[in-house]
Amino acid sequence: MHSFDLERIGSGLVVSQSRDEIERALAAGAAVITAPPGTGKTTFVPPLAANALPSGRILVTQPRRVAVRAAARRIAELDGSPLGGPSGFTVRGERLVSRDTRIETVTPGVLLRRLLTDPGLDGVAAVVLDEVHERTVDGDLLLGMLSEVRALRDDLVLVAMSATLDAEPVARLLDAPIVAIGSVLHPLEISYAPAVSARIGARGVERAFLDHLASLAVREQAAAAHDALVFVPSARDVDEVVRRIRDLSGDVEALPLHGRLTAAAQDRATSGRQPGDPPRIVVSTALAESSLTVPGVRLVVDAGLSREIRRDQARDMAGLVTVSASRSSAEQRAGRAARQGPGRAVRAYTEAEFAAFRPASDPEILSADLVDAALTLAEWGTPAGIGLGMLTGPPAASMSRAQDALQSLELIDEAGRPTRLGALVARMPVGAREGRALLAAEAAPRTAAEVIAAMSGDTREPGADLGALLRSLRRGDAPGAGRWRADVKRLERIAAEGDREAAHDPARDTDATGRVAALARPEWIARRVADGSRSYLLASGTRAALPEGSSLLGSEWIAVCEVQRADGRIADGTGAVIRLAAALAESDALEIGRVRTERISRLEQGRVRVREERRLGSIVLFSTPVRARDDDASAAILAHIRDNGIPWNDKATALRARLQLIHRELGAPWPDVSDDALLARLEDWLGPHLHGAALASIDLVSALRGLLPWPEASRLDTLAPERLDVPSGSSARIDYPAEREGRPVVAVKLQEVFGLAETPRLVDGRVPVQFHLLSPARRPLAVTEDLSSFWDGPYRDVRKEMRGRYPKHPWPEDPWTAPATAKTSKRLREG
């Protein structure tokens, strides 16, 4: 069994000074290692684990393919062995391991699929999850799933490593000690050099700002005489800045670094400069932020921008947008300059802008499309993530949408369990949508592979025409054609090896592009809204427009692959623009889409009107008026309420406010009666109380009471009574807050609560009543939640001002001993 030379590998690395502490944690079975960039954790910890564990493979995850190859290559170099020997790697479409491999570095996606195929991870001694602070969806899933594996395999060692992680939640999840590694002590100088122009405009990063970045990088590199690393948000921005640097200076070598490049080009940027080579300026996206080291860099120029997922909830779209980076990201980028010696970081923005950055980026699971994650969770046996321990649970609405999509793709059943097709797709090294299209397409495997590789790649066609893009890629004159051909080979092999649902029909090859695209996203099948229009209605209900001049404009039906928010003329008033789509035959649209016939009931001027409609999702194919039936009235009322809101009356509003307060304080099983919650389950709670009733006569009070849990319902009047008894012997109405915040209020004459010291509290003593103390004319005198303090203080000023204005009413010097009364002084004396 191969043994790594830890003295050689750890030479000069700060993390090696904590070797004994890390070994003790490994012996205990789990560890959370926090270490700033440059301490060497990625290089040192995996060999340390391999030497500590006598047999079995060490799996190491890195969040990106370029980081996987760089980490594996660096360990092999320090070990003096060939890559693919004791240190190897696996990424999508490429694997370099052997029987001698002890450390295999992989992407999180590769490990997720391996877990589904081999849940026990046979032959694996340890898993090291690196860069978990990035909080990707796959990384979060792995933490939860591996914690379950370890519960069944107490010999499996788990290590989570991070540069900026809040370690406590991960330590609790893995039941692991925290090993904190000290910082690298190289000095770091930080300065600010903002541009005159804005950084971001309506269409992304401003061209003038890219000019500024390029000239700033050239100037600072010349002054520093060291290699430089420039951070920009997107691959397109990388290419633009590299071109500008090359135009500005022939004395440096400008190298791009982003995910679209070939492996050779990525390796070129992440390998050290050889003697005699010119100085280098590497321009990178965020992939160089924390997960890999670019050797020789002592200068960082940071644009302060990042590409992050944002979801448009109304249109059910997720996409990457350019935003200001977080402070955590900016600090990590700056730290890259001081990894190997004293460094300098130049921020192309102001110090005030840096102070306004978010502390850290949100976990990806809060905004990402969760279709792939939902299929993984279903195949793992935890549909929707229920029962799986996770740092951040998936948002319920996003997970519900993802499960609906998986059902429409026929990958899960109504209970959330994988279908036969879903189980096959879950294990495939492609996304759920792409895998379904590969196995369900009737086209030849290569034809389907070509379409999906084009859909999944980063190359786009100005007119958004997927067919035109495919023709350009086949000719080899489109950017990324080489990578596309490699992806086609990989996907063709997967399609040929997979258990395909549909037999190859050669007649389908000629019109395969639209069919394959529609099979991947049936909810984005779209129909033109009118002849000559650029606007299309998607089956999901979203409207979006093709770009002006698109070659698809003559197509009545299209299969949309990519759509994003947009405003103005480009979106033709729809609020979204189609970035990639394929022409689709109507027969294919109706065959692939979810066509159904339903009765649509509406209230129009107080009368029930019914139409029978045949629909493909939200696209109406056929509509005709029909005679109303007895059960149509209820459906019409529910539809009217969904469109116009619940018609609250005073009694129902009062009951709802009481229930809102109890739910706010006690939670389940007391129901959430907010508008959103009630509308989401409208038919369940209100439907049984309609019985064809008119809108104005609905018994909302009875319907709300039907939501009350049993036996807790018997405590409603105790927890939140309608009225409050006061010392005068009468009772006062309690006004409960209509909003989620606020206190219940009792408005009562001041004299009726003389002597009341303790402020009454509701909901098992959790909520104090707020008293609005009134004058005899029922005008407000004071507002308090602390009657005792009121009697001892502010009452004196109230008495002084009011006794002359209302002399017929009692204003005693001592309110503690005075009888509480609603009477005048004279009637009080008369008894």
N, C-alpha and C positions, 0 to 999 in steps of 0.2 A: 504494500500500500504506500503510495507516494506521500512523502513528508515535505512540507514547505519550510524553507529557511526563513523563519520569522525574524531573525536578527537582521538579515539582509533586506527583507521586505519592509520591516518597520523602521529601518535606519532613517533618522531625521523626522519621523512622523510623531506628532504629539500624542496620537491615540495609543502608541505603543507603550507610553508611560503608564497607562491604565490596564496593562495586560493582565495583571493578577486579578483585578476587580472584575474584568470581563470574563475571565476563565471561571471565577466563582459563580457568576451569574449563569454561564453556560451549563455548569454542573447542576445548577438548580432547575434547569429546563427552559428558562425564558429570560429575556432581557430587553429593556428599552434603552437604547443608547442615543443620547443627545450630544451632538458635537458640531461646532461651527464649521463652515466650509474650509477646506484646506488642512484639516487635522488628520486625514488619511483613513477615515473609518471604512470607506468603500474598498480600499486596497488591502487593509490589514485584517479586518474582522473576519471575512470569509476564510482566508488561510488559517487564522487562529482557530476557528471553529472546526475546520477540516482536521487539523492536528489534534484537537482535543477529543474528537469523536473517532474511534478506531475504524469504523466502517460506515458505508453509506455515502450518498452524494449530498453535497451542500447546494441547495438551490438559492440563488440570489436574484431578487427582482430589481430592475431599474425601470423608471417610468417611460423611457423612450428607447427606440432601437439603436440610435447612435450612441446613447449612454451604455447600453448593453454591450455593444462591441468594444467600446473604449475601455470599460471596466475589465472585461475579460482579457483584452489585449494587454492592459497594464499589468495585471497579475501574472500573465504568462511571461512578459518581459522581465519582471523582477524575479520570477522563479527560474528564468533561464531555460524555459521549455517552449516548444512550439504551441501556437494557438490551436486549440482543439485537443491538446494533450491533457495534463492535469487541470487546466483552465480552458473551458469551452463556453459556447453560447448558443442560444436558440432564439430567433426572432421570426416574425411572420415571413414565410417563404425562404428561410435560410437557417441551416443548423450545422454547427461545427463542433461535434463532440466525438468521443471515442470510449473504448472500454476503460481507458486510463483516467478519464475525466472524474475528478473529485468535486470541482466547483463548476456548476453550470449556471451562467447568468442568463436570465430570461426577462421578457416583458411581463407585466401583470396579466395581460390577456392570455399569454401562453400558459401560465400557471393556472389560471381559472379553468381553462379547457382541460388541463391535465387532471385537475381535481375532480371534474365531472366524470372523466374516464377512469380514474384511479383515486377514489376518495380517501383511501388509506395512505397514499403516497408510499407505496412499497419501495424499499431500497433507498429512501431519502432519510438522512439522519437529521438534517436541520434545514430550516427555511429562514433566510435573512431578507426582510422587506426593507429596502432602502428608500429614502426620500419620502417617507409616509406623510410628511408635513404638507405635501402637495395636494393631499385630500382628493385624489381622482376617484371616480366611481369604482373602477376596478380595484384600486388600492384599498378602499373602504370595504368592498366585498371580501377581499382576501383576508383582511383582519378578522372579520366575523366568521368566515368559513374555516379558517385555520384554527381559530380558538375552539371550534367544535371538534376538529380533527384531533387536536391535542388532548381534548377531554377523553377521547377514546384511545389515543396513543401517547401514553405518558413518557415514552422514550423519544418522542419527536421534540427537538429543540426549536423554539421560535425566537427570533430576534427582530425587533423593529428599530430602524435607525432614521434619524432626522437631523436636519440642520437647525430648524427653528421651532420644533414641535412643543406644544403644551403637552408634556409627557404624561401627566397624571391620568387623563382618560384612557390612553392606550395601555398604561401600566395596569389599570383596573380591569380592562377588558381581557388582557393576557395573563393577569395575575402574576406580574413580573416586576422585579426590582428595576430601578432606574440607575443607569450608569452615566453620569454627566462628565463629559470630556472638556477640559479647559480650552481656552481660545488660543489661536496662533498669535504670537507676540510681535509679528512684523508691523511696523508703523504704517498707517494708512492716512493719506492726506485727501480731504474731500473739498472740492470747490464747485461753484455754480456758474454756468455760462449759458443763460437763457437766450433764446432766439428773439428777434424783434417780432416775428410773425407768431401766430397761434400754432400750437402743436397739432390739433385735430380740427378738421372742418367737416362739412356735410358729407363728404365722400371718403372720410378716413383721414389718414395722416396728410397734412398739407405739404405740397411739393417744396415750398420755400423752407419748411422745417427740415426736410430731408437734405436740401442744399446746405443748411446750417450744420447738420450732423456730420456730413462728409467733410466740409472744410474744417470743422472743429477737430475731427479725428486726425486729419492730416497734420494740422498745426500742432496739436498736442503730442502726437507720436514723434514728430521731428524734434520737439523740445525734450521729450523724455528719453529718446533713443532706445526704447523698449518696444516689444510687441504690444499691440493694443487689441482690446475686445470691445466691440460696439454693440449695444443692445437696442434692437428695434422690434416692433410688435409682430409683423407678419413676414412670410416668405417673400411676398412681392416687395415689401419695404427693404428687406435684405438685398435683393437683387438691384433695386434702385440705388441704394447707398453704395454698394460695391461698384456699380457702373460710374457713379459720380467720383468716387475716390480714384478709380483708374484714370479718369479724365483729368483729375487735379494733380496727380503725382505719379511719376514713373519710377520713383525711388523705393516704393514699397510694393509688396505683393498683397492685394486685397482678395480675401477668400470668403465666400459665403458659407453659412452653416444653418441649415434648416431641414425639415423633414422631407421635403420634396426631392432632395438631391440623391444621387446614387450613393451606394455605400462607399465607393472609392473616393468620391468628392467629400463626403462627411469625414472619412478617415484622414484625408489630407489636411482638413482644417483642425482636427483634434490631435494630430501628431506633432511632435516637437520640431522646431526649425533646425535644419541641418547646418553644420558649419559652411560658411560661404554663401548661404542663401540670403536674400535681402530681408529687411525687417518686414513683419507681417501685421496687417490689420484684419482681424477676423470679425465679420459682421454677422451677428447671430440673433435668432429669436430667443425666447425664454428657455429653450432647451439647454443652454449653457449656464443657466442661472445657478443651479445647485447640483445637478446630477452628473456633471463631468467637469474635468479640469482641462483647460486649454493651456498646454505647457508654454512657458516663456512669457506669459502676460504679466505686465506690471502696470498697465494703464487700462482703465475702463472708461468708456464714454457711454452714458446711459440716457436714452430718450425719455425714460420714465413712463413708458406706455406698455400695455399688454393686451393680448387678445383673449377675451373671456366669453364663456357661453352666457347668453341671456335668453330668457324664454318670454315669448309673447303669449300670455295665457289666453287672451281673447281669440287669437288666431291659431293657437296650438302649434306655434313654430318655435324652434330653438335655433340659434345661430351665433356665430362668433362676431363680437363687436370690439372695436378698439376703445379702450378706456385708460384712465390713469392707473398706473401700477399701485400696489399696496406699499406701505412703508417697509414691510418685511421683505418684499421682493427687491425693493431698491437697495436695502441694506445688504442682501445677499449678493446682488450684482456688484456693488462697490467692493465687497469682500473678496471678489475674484482677483482684484489687483494686488492683494497682499498675501496671496497663498504661498508664494515661493520667495518672498522678500519684500522690502519696503515698496509700497505702491501708491498710486494716485488714482482717484476716481473723479471724473468731471461729469456733473449732472447738467443736462441741457434744459434746465428749468430753474425756477427760483426756489429759494429756501422756504418761502411762504407756501409755494405749491407742494413741496415735500411735506410740510407740516400738516397740510390738508388731506394728504393721501389717507386711505383707509388703513387701519393697523395691519390687517391681513386679508387675503382673499377668502371668499366664502367657499365651503366645501362644494365640489362640482355636483354632488348628488342633489343639491337644492335647485339647480336650474337645468340640468342635462335632460336629454331625451332618454328615458329609462327602459326603452323596449329591449335592448340587449341585456341589461341588468335584470329585468323582470323574467326573461327566459332562463337566465342562469339561476336565479333564485328558485324558479319553479322546478327546474331539473335537480337542484340541490335538495329539494324537499321542503323548502320554506317559501311557498308562494307569497308574493308581495313583501317578503322579508319578515313575515310574522314569525316570531320565535327566535330569530337570529340576532345575536348581540352585535350591534353596530355603533360606531362613534356617533353617527348622525343617521337617523332613520329616514327612509325615502318619504318625501311629501305625499300625503294620501292622494291628492288630486292628480299629481304626476304619475303615480303608480297605477291609479285607476285608468288613466288614459293609455298607459303602456299595456296594461292587460287587455283593454278593449282592442288595441291594435293587434296584439298577439292572437286574440280570438278571431279577428277578421282575417288574419294570415293563416288560420287553422293550425296554430302552433301550440295552443293550450285549449283545454276544454272549459266549460262554464265554472267548474270548481277550481280552476287555476292550475290544474295538473297538465304536464306536457302530453300532447298527442304523440302518436308514433312519429309523425313528421317533425314535431317539435323536439323530441329527444334526439333525433338525428342532427337537426340544425344546431342545437345547443352545443354539440361537440365539434362542430365544424369551425375551422380557423377563419371565419368570416362573420359579419354581423347577421342578426336574425333575419332582417329583410332580404339581404343579399343571398343568404343560404336558402331561404324559402324559394326565391326566384330561380336559383340554380336547379333545385330539385323539382320544381313544379313546371318549369318551362318545357314546352314541346319542341323547342328548337334544338339544334345540335349543341353538344356541350361547349364547343369552341365559340359558337355564335353567342350563346348565353354568357359565356365568360367574357367575351369582348365587350358586350353591353355593360355588364356589371363593373368591369374594370374601369370603363370610361365614366360611369356614374360615380364610382367611389374615388376616382383620382382628383387631383387638384386643378386639372386643366379645364378651362371653360371656353365656350364659343360665344362671340359677341351677341349673336341673335338667340342664344339659349337653346339652339337646336342640337339635341343629342345625336341625331343622325348625321348632321354635318360634322360634328366633332369626331364621330367614329370614322368617317371617311378620311378626315385629316390625319387621325392617329394611324390608320392603316397605311397611308402614304408615307408616314414618317415625318411630315412637315409641321406637326403640332408640338409645342413644348411638352416635355415629359413623355414622348412617344416610346423611348427606351424602357422607362419604368413601366409604362402601360403594357408593353409586350411581355415583360417579366411577370406582371400580375395576371395577364391572360393565361400564361402557361400554368401558373399555380392554380388559378380558378378552374381551368379546363380539367386539370388532374383531379381536383376535388369533385367537380361535377361528374366526371367519368367514373370515379370510385364510389360516389354516393349512391344510395338506393333511391333513384329518381322516381318521383310520383307519376310522371307522364312519359310515355314513349315518344321517341323522336319522330316528328312528322315533318318530312322534308319540305312540305308545302308551307310550313310555318316559318322557315328560315328567312323568307323574303320580307316578312313583316314582323320580325322578331323584336326589333328595338322597342317599339311601343309596348308590346306584350310583356316583355321582361321587366321593363320599367314599371308597368302597372301591377305586375305580380309582386314587386317589391313594396309598392306603396299604393294599395288599392284605394285608400282614403283620399289620395291626391289625383285620382282620375278627374279630369276637368272638361267642362263643356263651355264653348264660347257663349257669352250672354246675348249677343246679337250679331247679325251679319256685318262684317267690316269692323267689328270692335276688337281692340287688343285685350279686353278684359275677359276673364274666365271665372266660372264658379266651380270650385273644387267640391268633391263629394263630401268633404269634411265641413263644408259651410263657409269656408274662407273664399274671398275674392282676391284675385291677383292678376297682374297684367304682364303680357309679353313685352320685351323691349321693342321700341320702334324699329321698323324695317326687318323684323325677324322673318325668316323663311317659313316659320310655322303659322304665320297669320292666316293662311288659307285653310287651316285645319279646324274643323268643328270640334273634334275631340282630341285631347292630348293627355299624355301621362306625365305628370309633373314629378321631377326628381329633386329639385331644390327651389326653395322660395324664401324670400326674406323681406322684412319690413322696409318700406320706402315711402317717401312722400313726394308730392308735386307731380309734375308732368310724367316723370318716368313710370309712376305707378298708375297713371290714368284714373286717379281718384279712388283707387281700391285700397290704398294703404300698404300694398305689397307688390313685389316684382318677382317674376319667374326668372330664375337664373339658369335652369336646365330642364328640358322637357323633350318629349318625343311625340310625333304624330301617332294617333291611335285610331284604328277602325272602330266604328260604332258597335259592330258585332262583338269585337273584343272587349270594348268597354262594358257592354251589358253582360257578357259572360264572366268577366273577372270581377266586376263591381258587385256590390250587395244590393240587388234590385228587389224591391218589395212593393206591395200594394197596401195602402192604408186609407182609413177614413179620417179626414181632417175636419174637426168641428170648431166653429168660431161663433162668438156672440157678435152680432152686427145689429146695432140699433135695438138691442134688447131681444132679438130673435136669434134662434139657433140656425146657422147655415152650415151645410155639410157638403164637402167635396170628396170624391174618391180620387186618390192620386197614386200614380205609379212612379216610384222614385229610385234613383241610384244615390243613396245617401241624401244629401240636400238638393240634388239636381232633380227637378220635376220633369219627368218624361211625358206624362199624360195626366190631365186633370179634367174632371167633369162634375157638375152639380148632381147630387142625389138626394132622395127624400130622407129627412131626419127620422131616426128611431128613438125609442124611449131612452136608451142609454147614451145618446149623443149629447144630451143636455149637460150631464156631469162632465164629459170630456171637454165640452165647450167652455164651461165655467173654469175648469182647471187650466186650460190653455189661456183664457183671459187673465187669470190670476198670475200665471207665469210671466205674461207680457206686461201687466200693469201693476202688479203687487197685490198683497193681501189686503182685503177691504176691512181694516180694523174698525171696531166700534169701541165705545168707552169701556164697557164691561170687559171685553176681551183684552183691550190694551192694559187695563189694570191687572188682570190675572197674569198676563204675559210678563209684566214688569216684576211681579212677585217671583215668578219662576226664573226670570233672568238672574235675580239677585241670589237665589238659592243655588242655581247652577254655577254662578261665578264663585261662590264661596265653598261649595261642597263638591261640585263636579258630578260625575256619574255616581249613581244611576239617574240623577235628576237631569232632565233633558235640556239640550241647547235649543233655545227658542228664538235665536237670532233669525233675521230674514233669510240669510243664506242657508242656514240649516233647515229651516222650515220649507223653503222652496225646493231644496234638494230632495226632500221626501214628502212632497206635497200630496201625492196620491195616497200614500200610506195613512197619513193622519187626518186628512180632510176629506178624501174620497168617500169613506163610509158615511159621512154626514151630509152628503149632497142630496141624493135621492131625487134628482131632477129639480131641486129647489131653485128659486130665483137667486140671483147674486146677493140681493139685499137681505134675504131671509136666512142666510147661512148661520147656523148656531156655532160660532167660533169658540165660545166658552166651553161647550161640551166637547168640541173637537180637541181643544187644548188639554182639557182634563183627561182625555183619553190617552194622552202621552205620559201621564204621571206613573211613576214606578210603584209597584206594590211589593211590600206593605208600606213603603215610605210615604205614599200618598196621604195616609191618615195624619201625617205630621205637618201638612201644608199650613194649616191655620196656626200651628204652634210656632213654626219656623218663621213664617212671614204672614202674620195676621192682617186682616183688612183694616182693623181699628185698634186703637190703643186706649186702655182705661187710664184716666188721669185722676189726680187726688181729689178734684172737685166732685167726683162721682159720675161725671159724664164720660163719654168716649170721643176720641178724635180720629178722623180718617188719616191713614198713613198713605202718603203719596210716594210710590216707589219710583226710582229713576228709570227713565225710558232708555238711557244709554247704558253701556256696559260699566262705566264708571259712575261715581256719585253715591250719595247716601239717601236712605229713606227719610222722608221729611214729615214731621207733624206740625201743623200750624194751629196754635191754640192760644187763647187769651192768657196773658202772663199770670193773672190772678188765679187761674185754675190749676197751677202747678206749684203754688207756694208750698215750701217744705220738702219738695221732691229733690233728694240729694243725688241719688245714683241715676245716671242717664240710662234709660232702658236700652237693652241690646237685643238684636234679633239674630236669627240663624244660629242658634246654640251659642249665643254670646259673642259672635264674631263681628257683628256690625252695629255700631251705636246709632241710635236715632238722632237725627239732627232736628232740634227744636227751632221753629220760627215763632218767637214769642210776640203776641199781637197786643195792640192797644184795645180799649173798649170799642173803638170804631173799626177794629180788625185791620189796623194798619201795622206793618212790621216795626217792632221796636228793637229786636236783637235776634241774632242767629247764633246758636251755640250747640256744641256736642258735649259740653261739660257744665251741667247745671250747678254743681257745687261751687265751681269757681265763679260762675255768674252771680250767684246770690251774695258771695263774699266780696265782689268787686264791682263790676259794671252796673249792677242793680241800683246802687246808690245814685249814680248819675241819671239813670232812667227815672227813678222815683222823683228826683229833684226837678226834672223837666216836665213830668207827666202829671204830678199831683195837682198842679194849678190848672192844667188843661182839662183834666177829668176828675173834678173834686168829688163827684158822686160815687166814685169807685175806690176801694181800699188800696192804699199805698203804704203799708206798715213799714216802720223802721226795721223791724226784724222779720224778714220773710220766712225764716226758719220755723217760727212758732205760730205764724198767722194761719188761720183756717183757709184752705183752698176753696175758692168759690167762683161761680159764674154770676153771682148777684151783685147789686149795688150795695153800698155800705148801709143804706137805710133798710133795705129788705133783709140784709144779713142780720141787723140788730133786731128786726121784727121776728126773726126766726122763720 
